[in-house]
Amino acid sequence: MNIHEYQAKTLLRRFGMPIPEGRVVRSPDEAVSAARAMAVPLVVVKAQIHAGGRGAGHFAHDPAGKGGVRLARTPDEVEQAAGAMLDHTLVTRQTGPAGRVVRRLYIEAGCDIGRELYLSLLVDRATGRIVIVASQDGGMAIEDVAEATPERILKDSIDPSVGLADYQARNLAARLDLHGRSIRAFTAVLRAAYDAFVALDASVVEINPLVVTPAGGLLALDAKMSFDDNALFRHPELEELRDENEEDPREREAARHGLAYVGLDGTIGCMVNGAGLAMATMDIIKMEGEEPANFLDVGGGATQERVAAAFRIVLSDRKVRGILVNIFGGIMRCDIIAEAIIAASHETGLHVPLVVRLAGTNVELGQDILSKSGLRIIPADDLADAARKIVAAVREEGAA
């Protein structure tokens, strides 16, 4: 689960992260009031969406105009910036061409900037440890830095049996060319980020830029946090921070039915049980020359209701031109799945080619049920056969 910048800053401040003063607003009038209340010579007006690259982005109604992060020195400038952003679509490199509608802004006090650093914590799946990633090239897309100058990306993993050690923070500060007061400040910042990461079951904590002020202090000018969905039951207060306007409605509907769904850019919808099998199904579709439209894991105990929901979600994607169902019946019997597929096909008014590959418990019975359904269902013997058949069916439909 992702949250907005202002929400991440509120959480991190509780753990001791140095954060500039700021207020969230939802109208130009509120923006002006917030700026006046802060009584500072410079404020930053920031669009709040779940995507990075806001400053370098553009608004769909004004492609040649300014992005989603603007400086303002007077109430009129604040009002103009807020009016140009609110209720308009911001397009960044992370939103894709569709962009995101800006529904709230964050008005933050400006500060003097000496240097900009990058700092993040994330989970390294290879080692099973939290890893610190840092760079002297803050304020930039870290992906670009890693591609152009990988030697400027610093990493250090944290031993889970010990936790973050002070010497790690000091060593990393020295490698970032920090001195004196800035080393102590960096140690405090890293400690705050780590404590928040562990306490809140985060998957990412990112500060970019982490600013070094001329006086040697540090400030988190931007903050991003993501959380492990599987741990949210321990943090009901985090669940309340969810902004459904920022989420794919298909993914929201899938979560409501206990389905794991991620929309992609292809044309062949996939419905599979098991994450590994789902990934293999997507791979073999690509090997046959087409692209999957989604990742969809219905789980090991899919019911008729869940299968029907899966069909509805897949078909809600207008790019889908065919569906491949790939089910291994272990706990889940193939005859039950076959009946659910038939019911879901009737319920959704299935209008695209459907290839079904079943294996496992009661597979013969399941195949028999499908063959007698009277529906336009193409059976497959194995995964390779299923991929070939759905790709051929989709291309035949396209030619027709």
N, C-alpha and C positions, 0 to 999 in steps of 0.2 A: 504494500500500500504506500502510495506517495502522498505527500502533503505540500502545502504552499510554503514559500520562503518565510513569511511572517510567522507561520505556525512553528516551523523548525527553529526559528530564532527564539521564540517564546520558550520552547522546550530546552534549548541549549543554554539559555540564560539561567535557568534553574540549576544547572550544573556548574555554573561559574564562567561560562563563555562570555568574553567581552563583546557586547553588541551595541551599536549606535542606537540612540533613541529613535523610535519609529511607531507609526500608528496605521492601522488598516482602515480604509475608507471605501465607500461604495457610490459616491457621487462627487461631482466637482465641488459642491458647496462644502461637503465634509472634508475634502482635500484641502481647501483653503483654510478652514477652521483648524485642521490638524497642523498645518504649516505655521499658522499664526501662534498657536499654543506652544509650539516648540521654540519659537523666538530665536531662530538661528539665521545667519546670513545666507545659507545655501541649503536647499533640500533636494533630495533625489526622489523623483516620482517613478515608481516601479510597477509595471503590470504583473499581476499575480496569476500565472498559469503553471501547469505541471509540465514545464519544458525549459530547457536551457537555451542559451543563445538569444535571450530576449533583447539585449542591447543592439545586437547585430541584425535583428530581424526587421520585418517591415509589416505595416498594416495593409490588409487586402484592399481597403478603400483608397490607400495612398501609397502605392509601391515605392515611390521615389522619396517618401518622407522619412521621418525619424523612426527609430525603433521603440521598444517597450521599456527603455530606461532613459529618463530625461532629467536634466538639471534645471532647477528653477530658483530664481533669486527674489521674485516678487510674487504677491498674491495673484496678480493677473497671469503671470507665467505658469503658476501652479494650476490655475483654473483652466488655462488653455491646454496644458499637457493632459490634465485629467479628462477634459472633454474630448480630446483627440484619441484617447485610449479606451475609455469605458464603453462597453457594449459594441466594440469593434473587434474584428478578427485579426489576431496577431499571428504571423507566419514566421517560424524560425526553422533552422536546420533540423530540429528535433520534432517539430509538429507535423512535418510533411506539408504539402501544398494546401491541405484543407485548413490548417491553422487551428487556433483555439480562440473562442470568444473571451474577452477580458471582462470579468464581472466584478473585480475588486482591485484596488491599488494599495500599495504600501508606501507611505510617505515617511522618508527617513532623513535624519539630520546628516548633512554633508560633513566630511572630515578632510584633514590634510593627509595626503598620501606620500609617503617616502618611497616604499617599495610594495610590490604585490607578489604574494606567494600563493602556492596551491597546497592544500592539505585535504586528505580524505582518509577514511577508514572503511574497509570493506572485507568481505569474507573471501579468503583464497581457498577455492574448492580443492585445489591440488594438495594443500598441506592441512586443510581443516583448521586453519588459524585466521585470526584477524590480522590483516596486513595494513601497515601505514604506507600511504603513497604521498609523496611530497615533491615539490619542484620550486625552483626560483622563478619560474615563468608562470606566475599567477595572472588572473584576469583573462586568460586565453582558454580555448577549448583544449583540454588536456590530451584529447585524442590527436590533435594536430601536433602538439609538442612531442608526444610519444612517437609519432611517425617521422617527423623531421629531425628531431634530436633526442633519440631514446636515452642517451647517456645523461640527460638532464632530469630524468625521472628517478627519484630515490625511493627505495622500498625497504621496509624492515618489518618482519613478522613478530607477533607477540606470543610468547609461550603461555598457553592457557593455564598452566599450573602455577605460574608466577604473576601473570598480569603485566600491565605496562610498567616497566622499570624506569625510574627517573634518569638513569644513565642513557637509556635509549633516546629519551626526549632531548637530553643535552647533546648527545652525539649528532642527532639529526639536525638540531639547531645549528651546530657548528658546520655541518655539511651544507646548510642553507646560507652560510656566510652571515650568521647573526652573531652579535657581540653584546656583552655586558647585560644591561637591563632587558634587551630583547630575548636573550637566552632564557631568562627566568620567565618572561612573559609567554614565550613559546611553550615552555614546559607546562605552564598553567593551562594554556589553550588545548594542548594535546591531551592533558589529563581530563579536561572537561568533555572533550569529544569522545574519549574512550569510555569514561564513566557513563555518559549518555547512551553510547552504543550498546554497552552491556546491559544496563538497567532497563532499557526500553526494547530490547530484542531487535535492534536495528539491523538492516542489511547494508545500508550505506549511510555514512555521514560525510558530507563534502562541504568544505569551506573554500570558495573561489570567487573573489580573491580574499585571502587573509592578508590584511594590510598592515605594514609596519609604518607607524607614524614617524614624523621627523624627530619626536622626542624619544623614540625607541619602544613605545607601547605597541600592542597588537589589537586589531579589531577585525571581527568577522563581518565583512561587508556583504557577503551573500552566503546563504546556507541552504543545503539540500539534505533532506532525510527521507529514507525509504525504510519500511519495516517488513519483517517476515510475517506474511499473512497467517502462517501456521501458529504464530505465537500471540496473535491478537486477543485470544480468549483470556490471556493474562493481563491485558491492558485495555479495558473498556473505555478508558479516557482517550486512548488513541483512536479507537473506532469512531468516536464522535467527531474527529477531525477530518473524516473522509468527505471529499467534495465529489459527489456523483456527477456533477456537470463536467468534470475533467476526465471521467472514465468512459470507455467504450460501452455503449448501452448493451451490446451483445455480451460483453464480459460480465457486466452487472447481472444480467439475466442468467448467465451460466452459473455464476457464484450462488445465486438464489436456489438453484436446483442441484447444487453440489457437483457441478461440472467444472473441469479445468479447460478453459478456452482462451486461445489467443488468435486474433484475426491476423491474416497475412495478405499478400497481394496476388495470390494465384487464382486459378479458376476451378480447381477440383477440391470440393469439400471433403473432409476426412472425419470419420467417427470411429474411434478405436477405444479399446479398453486397455489401460496400462500406458504409462508415459514412455517407456522404452519402445514398446510396439508402435506407439503413435509416431515417435521419431523415425523409426525404421520405415514406416508407411510413407511419411513425408519424403524421406530420402529416395525411396524407390520410385515414387512419382516423378521426382526430379530426374532420376536416371532414365526414365522413359521419355523425357523431353518436355514435360509440363510442370506447372508450379502448384503446390498445395495452397488452398485458400485459407487454411486454418490449422491450428493444433487443437485437437479436442479429445480429451480423455474422459470417458463416461464412468470410469472406475470399475471396480471388481464386482459390485452388486447393483448394476443398473436395473431400474424398474421400467415398466412400460411408460410411466409418466416421465421418467428421466430421458428415455430414448426419444419420446415425442418432443420434449423440450429441446433436445440436441438437434433434431431435424429442423425445428422452427428456427433455431439460432443460426444454423448453417445456411438455411434457405433465405434468411433475412439479408444475407450478403448478395447484392445484385450481380456481383462478378462470378458467382458460382454457376458453372455450366454442367456439373456432374458431381455425384457423391460416391465415395468409396467407403463402405463399412467393412471394417476388419476386426473381427471379434474372436478371441480365444476363450472358449468357455471352460473355465476351471471351476471356481465357485459358482459362476454364472452359467446356467444351462443354455445350450444353443436353441432349444425349442422355445424357451421363454423369450430369448432375444428375437427369434424369428417372428413370434406373435407380436412383439413390441414394434418391430420394423413395419409389419403389415398395418397395424393400428396407426402408427405414426404417419405412414404414407397416405392412408385415407384421411387422417385428420388434417394434414398439411397440404393436401392436394398436390402431391409431388409431381413436378413437371419437367424434371431433368433426368438424364440417365442415372441409374442406380446399380452399382456393382456390389455384391455382398460375398465376402469370404468368411466362412465359419469354420472353426476347428475346436475340438475338445469334447466336452460332455454332451451327449445326445446330439452329435453333429448330424447323423443321418436323419433323425426326426426333424431337426431344424431345417435341413435342406428340403425335406419332403413338404413341410409346411409352406415354405417359400414357393416351391414349384407349383403347388396347387392353389396359390393365392389369387391367380388371375391378374396379378400386377406385372408391370414391366420391370422385372428384377432380373439382372444378369448374374448368374452364379459364377463363382471362381473357385478353382481347386487349391490354389496357394497364393501367397502374397505377390509373387512375380506375375502370375496369371491375372490376378485382380488388377494390378497396375496397368498391364498391357490392355486389358479390356476396357477400363474406364477411360484411358487416354484415347483409345480407338473410338469409343462411343462419343466422347466429347468432340473429337475432330470430325467425326461423321455428321454430328448434329450441326457443327459449325459450317461444314460444306453445304449441308442441305439448306 
